[in-house]
Amino acid sequence: MASSTRASKIAAGEALNAISNVSLSTASELFAASNALQQSSQLRSALSDPSAEAASKEQVVRAVFGAKFSSDVQSLLLTVSKLRWSSSRDLPATLEQLGVRIIARLSANIDDLQAELFDIEQLAASDGELELALSSTKGTADQKQALISKLVNGKVSEQAMALANQAHESRSYKRYAQVIGQYGVWVAEYAGESVARIRVAKALSTEQLNRLENALNGVYGKKLQINVEIDPSVIGGVHIAVAGEVIDATLLTKLSNARLQLS
């Protein structure tokens, strides 16, 4: 991430924190703005162009979003449009992250929300037809929302349901499961954690999981959100990924490395 976007994201987060009363409606408005910007290069350019006058950006915000959004969200959109972005796509991505942050703030239990998102991600990733139905641009929003409701309504919190519904609208990633996975990362960041993605061939016992969690927390010096994926392709050992760093202690990798050394 370039320094200009990094600084702008911090400023955008501070602007969000200045809003005293936020709700799921606030998050929904930010998601709607993000979706609109993702889908329209013209709108993205109008609001992210550093050479554009602030007055012209305000006119765009009022014209496009004024009749639909609260005054707080309109003010936030004006604030972020005046910031400098390395890429025009960084603006809608930041708005989407702010919406996720609001939902994390509203969650009664962050750990439960993270677990629900991981379960939804695994549900989508494990079923090719389901993943295609939720990721394809051919299906309508109503069709996708009905499918999501059928799968998880009543089984997850209101906050997780809101994120599950937003994910099929997002264009941040091509696959629905990837979007949900990114939401999990952002929720963990809000909680001051990182996500450790563990792949094993079979389920770990409670004792094994506790030992692994304590070891990883010690290595990284902070509490990690542990997500365990059962993957039959993992032959012995464990595959761990934390913030882009991979620890691969699977038997298959060890054998591959041994073959490379002998060749």
N, C-alpha and C positions, 0 to 999 in steps of 0.2 A: 504494500500500500504506500503510495507516495505521501510525502510529508504534508502537502497542502490538504489532501483529503483527510489525513490523520488528524490534523489540527481542526479541520471543519467538523469532523465527527464529534470531537470533544466539545466544541462550541454548540453543536446541535443538541448534544446530551444535556448541557447546562441550560439551554433554552427550554428543553422539555421539563427539567427539574423545577424550573421557575413557575410552571403551571401547577397550581395548588390542588385542583380537583380534576382528576383524570378518571376515565371509566372505559368500559369496553367500547362504548361509542366513540371515544377519542381514538382508541386504537383502530377501530374500523375506518374512521375518516383518514387516518394516516395510511392505512393499507390501500384505501381507494385512491388516494393521491399517488402513492407509489405505483400502483397498477397502471394508472393513467399515464404516468411518466414513462414507465417501462414500454408501453405500447405505442407511444407517440414520440418519435425523434424530434419533431417540430416543437412540441411542448417542452421536452427535455432541454433542447437548445435555448428556448426562450427564457427558461428559469435558471440555467446553469452558466450561461454566457457571461464571463466576467466583464466584458465590455459594454453590456447592456445597462441602461439607466435603471436605477432602483424604481423610479416612477413607472416605467414600462413593465417591470416585473410585477409591481403591485396591481397594475391594470389586468395583467394576465391572470393572476391569482384570483382577483375579485370576479373576473368574467367567467373563469372556468369553474371555480370552487365556491364562490361567494354564496350562492343560493342553497348550497347543500351542507356546508361545513360550519362548525361553531366558530366564534370569533377567536377563541384560543388557538385552534388549529390553523386558521387563516394567518394569524400573527406568526405562528411557528413556521409556516410555509414561507412567509415573507423573509423571516430571519435566515432560514437555510438557503434561500435563493440568493441572498447577498453574500454568502460564503464562497470561497474559492474551492473548486473541485478539480482534481487531476483528470477525471473523465466524467462526461455528462451522466453516465450510468451510475456513478457513485452517489449521486443525489437521491434517486429513487431507492437505491439499496439502503441508504442511511435512514430514509423515512420508514422503510419496512422494518429495519432493526429497532427504531424507536417504538414502533407499534408493538413489537415483540417484548420490548422492555416494559412497556405499560402493562401488558398482560402478565408478565412475570411479577411486577409490583403488586398486581391485584390478586395474585394467587395466594391462597391460604397456606399452601405447602409447596415450596419450590422443588423439593425432592420428588414429591408425587407428580408434579407437572413434568419434570424431566423424564421420569419413568414412563408416563403416559405417552409423551412424544416419541420415546424410543420404541415403545410397543407399536405405535401407529406406523413409524418408519419401517419396522421389521415386517409388519403386516403387508404393507405395500410392496416392499422389496422382495418378499418371498412368493409373490403371485404376479407372474408376468402379465396376465390379462388385466388384472386390477390396476397394476402400475401403468399400463398403456391407457386404460380408460380414464385414469386421473391425470395423466400427463399430456395426452393428445389434445391438440387444439380443435379437433373435430367435434368433440362433445360440448354441449352447452353447459354454462355455469350451473343451471338448475339441475341438470342431469347428474353432474358431478357431486353437487351438494346433497342430492337425494341418495346417491350411492354412499357417500361418507356417513350420512345420517343412519343409513341402514346398518353400516358396519360398526360404528362406535357410539351412536347416540345412547345416552343412559349408562354407558360404561366408563366414560371419562368425565372430567370436570368441565365446567362451562368454559374455562380458559383454554383447555386443550382442544375443545371442540371449535372454538373461535380460530385457533391456529390451524387446525386441520382444514377448516373451510377456506381460510385465506391461502393456504399452500397451493391449492389447485388453480388459483388466480395468478399466482406469482410467476414471473418469467426470469427469476434469478438463476434457476437451473432448469435443465430440460426434463429431469425426472422428479416426480412428486416426492419420492422418498428422500432425494437429496435436499429438497427444500425443507422438509420436516427435520432432517438431520442438522441443517444449518440453524434452524430455530432452536434446536436443543443446545447447540454451541452458544448461541446468543443468550439463552436463559442461564446457562452455566456461567457465562461471563458476567451477567448481571449479579449472580449470586457470589461472584468472586472466585469461581472455580474454573477448572479446565475439564474437558471430557476425555476420558480414557476409553478407547474402543477396544474391547478384548474379543478375539476370535479363538474359539476352542472347538475341538471335535465333539465333545460331550459336556453336559452341564457340570459346573464345579460344585463341590459341596460347600456348605456355609462356612466351614472352617477354612477351606482353600480360598474362597472368595475373600474372607476377612484378612487372611495372611497377605494375599495379593494386594488388596486395597491399602493395607497398612504400609506395605513395602513401597508401593507407588507414591503414596502420600509423603513418605519419608524422602524418596528420591527427588520429588519435585518441590518439596517444601510447602505444600499446601494441600487442602482437601480436593480430591478429584471426584467428578461424577463418573461412576463406573457403569459402562454399558457392555453387557456380555452377549455376544452373538454366537449361536451354535452353528458351526460350519463344518460339515463332514469332509470337506476337502483339506482341512487342517489335519495333517498326519502327525500326531504326537506333539506335546509341548503347547505353547501359547504364542499368539501373535498380538502385539500391543501397539496401538498408535495413539500418541498424545501430542496435540498441537503440531502435527506435521512430522514429529519424530517417531520412527518405527523401531520397535524392539521385536525382532522376529526370532523366537527360540523354538520354532517348530522343527520336527525331525526332517521334514522334506527340505527345508532351507539348509539345515546342517549337511544333509547328503549332497545337495547341489553345490554347496561351498567346497565340500571335500572333493567332488569330481573336478571342480575348477582348479583346485590346488594340485591334483594329480595329473591333469592334462598338460 
